[in-house]
Amino acid sequence: AKDERRGLGRFPEATGTVFVGGCGPAPTSAAMATPGQLQMYNKQELNELFGLDHRAKDERTGKIHRIHIYEDEKVPDAVIFHIWLEDHTLGNLLRMELLRNDAVLFAGYKVPHPLNNMIELRVQTLPKSSPEKAVRQAVKNLRSECKSMLDEFDAGLAQLSASSSSSAPFPPAAGAKIASPTRNAGYQDADAAYSPSDEGGQRLQQEMDAMYFSEQGVYSPSYQPPVSPGAEEELFGDAEMPPQ
């Protein structure tokens, strides 16, 4: 009973046991389900994305078509559209464009089931207009806006291509000599003004000599680290002190 409350009793093939009359698990020779068989997939097939099937069948006419129109029986001047092979992309566009119409009182959509590639659009208008007329006008406006956006994109792309081609350097003429790259003028001036007798050059030479002597193990008598007598014993212990 405890296993049934956990959900194991509903899927005996997952555990390789069968519950008989509440008497506990009984051994069975059925093969255990593999992990791949227990997984649930919600990815739609390509034919479901671009083709209509029996789910798009209109019960009133018995035919399969893409758009079903139902009158809302609870609200006057309201229509519910079932549009197949569409998702949030078209649903949100239609909703926003319909709300720009002054004759539209309500416009909204929903996706009834994530595995059914269909949106449910509900539109309510004033008595002077109709939901069908409002949807047709919204589709017309969207087509015009998309065309204008595409034209602006093409014009901007052509302008960018023209500016890129005009700013590109011209290739050198045949037989022309290409000058070798030189260093920056600031570096040339600095090298020309350099002299080993400079104060900075002498200081650099001294630092390089000090580094060389320290690597060779020669201690310069001019340099003595400031270490107290008590700290020397802690640092070196019984080891031999370096020559002073």
Backbone hydrogen bonds in HBPLUS format (Angstrom, degrees):
<---DONOR---> <-ACCEPTOR-->    atom                        ^
c    i                          cat <-CA-CA->   ^        H-A-AA   ^      H-
h    n   atom  resd res      DA  || num        DHA   H-A  angle D-A-AA Bond
n    s   type  num  typ     dist DA aas  dist angle  dist       angle   num
A0005-ARG N   A0001-ALA O   3.00 MM   4  6.32 151.7  2.08 147.7 154.5     1
A0006-ARG N   A0002-LYS O   3.15 MM   4  6.45 141.8  2.31 140.3 150.5     2
A0008-LEU N   A0003-ASP O   2.97 MM   5  5.43 142.5  2.11 165.1 155.3     3
A0007-GLY N   A0004-GLU O   3.07 MM   3  5.10 149.5  2.17  99.5 109.0     4
A0011-PHE N   A0008-LEU O   3.31 MM   3  5.52 140.6  2.47 101.9 111.4     5
A0014-ALA N   A0011-PHE O   3.11 MM   3  5.61 153.9  2.18 111.7 119.2     6
A0015-THR N   A0012-PRO O   3.23 MM   3  5.56 146.8  2.35 106.0 114.2     7
A0016-GLY N   A0012-PRO O   3.04 MM   4  6.06 132.2  2.28 148.8 162.1     8
A0033-ALA N   A0013-GLU O   3.34 MM  20  6.13 150.5  2.43 148.2 150.2     9
A0018-VAL N   A0026-ALA O   3.43 MM   8  5.55 163.2  2.46 147.0 151.8    10
A0026-ALA N   A0018-VAL O   2.98 MM   8  5.55 152.7  2.06 146.1 154.2    11
A0023-CYS N   A0020-VAL O   2.94 MM   3  5.89 171.5  1.95 134.9 137.7    12
A0037-GLN N   A0034-THR O   3.04 MM   3  5.38 133.1  2.27 106.5 118.5    13
A0038-LEU N   A0035-PRO O   3.26 MM   3  5.27 136.0  2.47  95.7 107.3    14
A0048-GLU N   A0045-GLU O   3.10 MM   3  5.30 135.5  2.31  99.9 112.1    15
A0049-LEU N   A0046-LEU O   3.07 MM   3  5.14 135.4  2.28  98.3 110.6    16
A0050-PHE N   A0046-LEU O   3.24 MM   4  6.50 144.3  2.37 151.0 159.2    17
A0051-GLY N   A0047-ASN O   2.97 MM   4  5.21 120.5  2.33 130.1 138.3    18
A0056-ALA N   A0053-ASP O   3.11 MM   3  5.86 154.9  2.17 120.8 126.5    19
A0057-LYS N   A0054-HIS O   3.24 MM   3  5.32 151.5  2.32 112.4 111.8    20
A0058-ASP N   A0063-LYS O   2.69 MM   5  5.44 174.6  1.69 156.8 155.5    21
A0062-GLY N   A0058-ASP O   2.58 MM   4  5.23 143.4  1.71 153.4 164.9    22
A0084-TRP N   A0066-ARG O   2.96 MM  18  5.18 167.5  1.98 153.0 156.9    23
A0068-HIS N   A0082-HIS O   2.88 MM  14  4.92 158.7  1.92 139.2 146.5    24
A0082-HIS N   A0068-HIS O   2.81 MM  14  4.92 165.8  1.83 148.7 153.5    25
A0070-TYR N   A0080-ILE O   2.87 MM  10  5.12 162.9  1.90 154.7 159.9    26
A0080-ILE N   A0070-TYR O   2.72 MM  10  5.12 174.5  1.72 164.7 166.7    27
A0072-ASP N   A0078-ALA O   3.08 MM   6  5.39 172.8  2.09 133.4 133.2    28
A0125-THR N   A0077-ASP O   3.08 MM  48  5.85 155.6  2.14 163.2 167.4    29
A0079-VAL N   A0123-VAL O   2.91 MM  44  5.55 155.5  1.97 156.2 163.4    30
A0123-VAL N   A0079-VAL O   2.99 MM  44  5.55 165.1  2.02 161.8 166.5    31
A0081-PHE N   A0121-LEU O   2.64 MM  40  4.94 169.4  1.65 156.5 159.5    32
A0121-LEU N   A0081-PHE O   2.79 MM  40  4.94 156.6  1.84 152.8 155.5    33
A0083-ILE N   A0119-ILE O   2.98 MM  36  5.44 163.2  2.01 161.5 164.8    34
A0119-ILE N   A0083-ILE O   2.99 MM  36  5.44 160.9  2.02 150.1 152.6    35
A0085-LEU N   A0117-ASN O   2.61 MM  32  5.06 134.5  1.81 175.5 166.8    36
A0091-GLY N   A0087-ASP O   3.18 MM   4  6.29 165.4  2.20 153.4 156.6    37
A0092-ASN N   A0088-HIS O   2.92 MM   4  5.71 168.1  1.94 143.3 145.7    38
A0093-LEU N   A0089-THR O   3.35 MM   4  6.44 157.2  2.40 137.9 144.3    39
A0094-LEU N   A0090-LEU O   2.94 MM   4  6.09 169.7  1.95 156.6 158.7    40
A0095-ARG N   A0091-GLY O   3.05 MM   4  6.16 157.1  2.10 142.7 149.6    41
A0096-MET N   A0092-ASN O   3.02 MM   4  6.17 167.1  2.04 150.1 152.8    42
A0097-GLU N   A0093-LEU O   3.02 MM   4  6.19 162.7  2.05 151.4 156.5    43
A0098-LEU N   A0094-LEU O   2.86 MM   4  5.89 156.3  1.91 149.2 155.8    44
A0099-LEU N   A0095-ARG O   3.09 MM   4  6.25 151.0  2.18 145.2 152.3    45
A0100-ARG N   A0097-GLU O   3.23 MM   3  5.36 149.5  2.33 100.0 108.9    46
A0101-ASN N   A0098-LEU O   3.06 MM   3  5.47 156.5  2.12 110.5 117.9    47
A0104-VAL N   A0101-ASN O   3.24 MM   3  5.55 164.5  2.27 109.7 114.4    48
A0126-LEU N   A0103-ALA O   2.87 MM  23  5.46 143.3  2.01 154.6 162.3    49
A0105-LEU N   A0124-GLN O   2.69 MM  19  5.41 150.3  1.78 138.4 148.1    50
A0106-PHE N   A0124-GLN O   3.14 MM  18  4.98 159.9  2.18 136.4 136.1    51
A0124-GLN N   A0106-PHE O   2.91 MM  18  4.98 159.8  1.95 144.5 144.1    52
A0108-GLY N   A0122-ARG O   3.08 MM  14  5.48 155.9  2.14 153.0 159.6    53
A0122-ARG N   A0108-GLY O   2.81 MM  14  5.48 173.1  1.81 166.9 169.3    54
A0110-LYS N   A0120-GLU O   3.05 MM  10  5.35 135.9  2.25 130.3 143.5    55
A0120-GLU N   A0110-LYS O   2.82 MM  10  5.35 166.6  1.84 163.5 167.7    56
A0116-ASN N   A0113-HIS O   3.21 MM   3  5.38 148.7  2.31 104.9 113.9    57
A0118-MET N   A0116-ASN O   2.66 MM   2  5.47 130.7  1.90 114.7  98.1    58
A0129-SER N   A0126-LEU O   3.06 MM   3  5.62 158.4  2.11 117.2 123.7    59
A0134-ALA N   A0130-SER O   3.03 MM   4  6.29 156.4  2.09 152.7 159.8    60
A0135-VAL N   A0131-PRO O   2.93 MM   4  6.12 157.5  1.98 151.9 157.1    61
A0136-ARG N   A0132-GLU O   3.04 MM   4  6.26 158.4  2.09 145.9 151.8    62
A0137-GLN N   A0133-LYS O   3.03 MM   4  6.24 158.0  2.08 145.8 151.5    63
A0138-ALA N   A0134-ALA O   2.95 MM   4  6.16 151.2  2.03 143.4 151.6    64
A0139-VAL N   A0135-VAL O   2.94 MM   4  6.17 159.0  1.99 151.6 156.4    65
A0140-LYS N   A0136-ARG O   3.02 MM   4  6.23 155.7  2.08 145.2 151.9    66
A0141-ASN N   A0137-GLN O   2.97 MM   4  6.20 157.5  2.02 147.0 152.6    67
A0142-LEU N   A0138-ALA O   2.97 MM   4  6.16 156.0  2.03 146.9 153.6    68
A0143-ARG N   A0139-VAL O   3.02 MM   4  6.22 155.7  2.08 147.6 153.4    69
A0144-SER N   A0140-LYS O   3.12 MM   4  6.38 154.1  2.19 144.2 150.9    70
A0145-GLU N   A0141-ASN O   2.91 MM   4  6.17 159.7  1.95 151.0 156.6    71
A0146-CYS N   A0142-LEU O   2.91 MM   4  6.05 162.3  1.94 150.0 154.8    72
A0147-LYS N   A0143-ARG O   3.03 MM   4  6.15 154.4  2.10 141.8 148.7    73
A0148-SER N   A0144-SER O   2.98 MM   4  6.20 158.2  2.02 147.9 153.7    74
A0149-MET N   A0145-GLU O   2.91 MM   4  6.12 159.8  1.95 149.4 155.1    75
A0150-LEU N   A0146-CYS O   2.96 MM   4  6.13 155.1  2.02 144.5 151.2    76
A0151-ASP N   A0147-LYS O   2.95 MM   4  6.17 154.8  2.01 147.5 154.2    77
A0152-GLU N   A0148-SER O   3.01 MM   4  6.25 161.3  2.04 150.9 155.5    78
A0153-PHE N   A0149-MET O   2.98 MM   4  6.19 152.3  2.06 144.0 152.0    79
A0154-ASP N   A0150-LEU O   2.97 MM   4  6.22 159.7  2.02 148.8 153.6    80
A0155-ALA N   A0151-ASP O   2.96 MM   4  6.19 157.4  2.01 148.7 155.1    81
A0156-GLY N   A0152-GLU O   2.94 MM   4  6.12 162.6  1.97 148.6 153.1    82
A0157-LEU N   A0153-PHE O   2.93 MM   4  6.09 154.1  2.00 147.5 154.8    83
A0158-ALA N   A0154-ASP O   2.97 MM   4  6.15 155.6  2.03 145.5 151.8    84
A0159-GLN N   A0155-ALA O   2.99 MM   4  6.22 156.4  2.05 147.8 154.2    85
A0160-LEU N   A0156-GLY O   2.98 MM   4  6.15 155.6  2.04 144.3 150.8    86
A0161-SER N   A0157-LEU O   2.99 MM   4  6.19 155.9  2.05 145.7 152.0    87
A0162-ALA N   A0158-ALA O   2.98 MM   4  6.19 154.0  2.05 145.8 152.7    88
A0163-SER N   A0159-GLN O   3.00 MM   4  6.21 161.6  2.03 149.8 154.3    89
A0164-SER N   A0160-LEU O   2.99 MM   4  6.11 152.8  2.07 144.3 151.9    90
A0165-SER N   A0161-SER O   3.06 MM   4  6.21 155.7  2.12 144.0 149.9    91
A0166-SER N   A0162-ALA O   3.06 MM   4  6.24 151.0  2.14 145.4 153.1    92
A0167-SER N   A0163-SER O   3.12 MM   4  6.18 147.2  2.23 141.1 148.5    93
A0176-ALA N   A0173-ALA O   3.27 MM   3  5.59 163.9  2.30 125.5 126.5    94
A0187-TYR N   A0184-ASN O   3.11 MM   3  5.45 125.7  2.42 104.0 116.5    95
A0188-GLN N   A0184-ASN O   3.25 MM   4  6.65 153.2  2.32 148.6 156.2    96
A0189-ASP N   A0185-ALA O   3.04 MM   4  6.28 163.2  2.06 154.9 158.2    97
A0190-ALA N   A0186-GLY O   3.15 MM   4  6.30 153.6  2.23 139.6 146.8    98
A0191-ASP N   A0187-TYR O   3.03 MM   4  6.27 154.1  2.10 147.1 153.2    99
A0192-ALA N   A0188-GLN O   2.96 MM   4  6.17 156.2  2.01 150.4 157.2   100
A0193-ALA N   A0189-ASP O   3.10 MM   4  6.25 148.8  2.20 145.5 152.6   101
A0194-TYR N   A0191-ASP O   3.27 MM   3  5.20 154.7  2.34  98.2 105.7   102
A0198-ASP N   A0195-SER O   3.00 MM   3  5.53 165.0  2.02 120.2 123.5   103
A0202-GLN N   A0198-ASP O   3.06 MM   4  6.26 153.5  2.13 143.0 149.1   104
A0203-ARG N   A0199-GLU O   3.04 MM   4  6.26 159.1  2.09 146.7 152.4   105
A0204-LEU N   A0200-GLY O   3.03 MM   4  6.23 153.3  2.10 144.8 151.8   106
A0205-GLN N   A0201-GLY O   3.00 MM   4  6.21 153.1  2.07 143.0 150.2   107
A0206-GLN N   A0202-GLN O   2.93 MM   4  6.19 155.3  1.99 150.7 157.0   108
A0207-GLU N   A0203-ARG O   3.06 MM   4  6.29 156.1  2.12 145.4 151.4   109
A0208-MET N   A0204-LEU O   3.02 MM   4  6.27 154.0  2.09 146.2 153.2   110
A0209-ASP N   A0205-GLN O   2.95 MM   4  6.19 154.1  2.01 146.8 153.9   111
A0210-ALA N   A0206-GLN O   2.94 MM   4  6.17 156.2  1.99 147.2 153.7   112
A0211-MET N   A0207-GLU O   3.04 MM   4  6.29 154.7  2.11 144.3 150.6   113
A0212-TYR N   A0208-MET O   3.00 MM   4  6.25 151.5  2.08 143.5 151.3   114
A0213-PHE N   A0209-ASP O   2.96 MM   4  6.23 163.9  1.99 156.2 159.0   115
A0214-SER N   A0210-ALA O   3.03 MM   4  6.18 154.2  2.10 145.7 152.8   116
A0215-GLU N   A0211-MET O   3.16 MM   4  6.34 147.5  2.27 141.6 149.2   117
A0216-GLN N   A0212-TYR O   3.12 MM   4  6.40 143.4  2.26 143.3 153.4   118
A0218-VAL N   A0213-PHE O   2.95 MM   5  5.14 150.4  2.04 162.3 157.0   119
A0217-GLY N   A0214-SER O   3.42 MM   3  5.26 158.3  2.47  95.9 101.9   120
A0223-TYR N   A0220-SER O   3.18 MM   3  5.69 167.5  2.20 115.1 119.1   121
A0227-VAL N   A0225-PRO O   2.91 MM   2  5.84 113.2  2.37 117.8 101.0   122
A0231-ALA N   A0228-SER O   3.11 MM   3  5.22 122.7  2.45  99.3 113.7   123
A0232-GLU N   A0228-SER O   3.17 MM   4  6.47 135.1  2.38 147.2 159.3   124
A0235-LEU N   A0231-ALA O   2.92 MM   4  6.09 149.3  2.02 145.1 153.5   125
A0236-PHE N   A0232-GLU O   2.84 MM   4  5.90 175.4  1.84 157.9 159.5   126
A0237-GLY N   A0233-GLU O   2.77 MM   4  4.66 135.0  1.97 116.2 130.1   127
A0239-ALA N   A0236-PHE O   3.04 MM   3  5.39 157.0  2.09 133.0 132.7   128
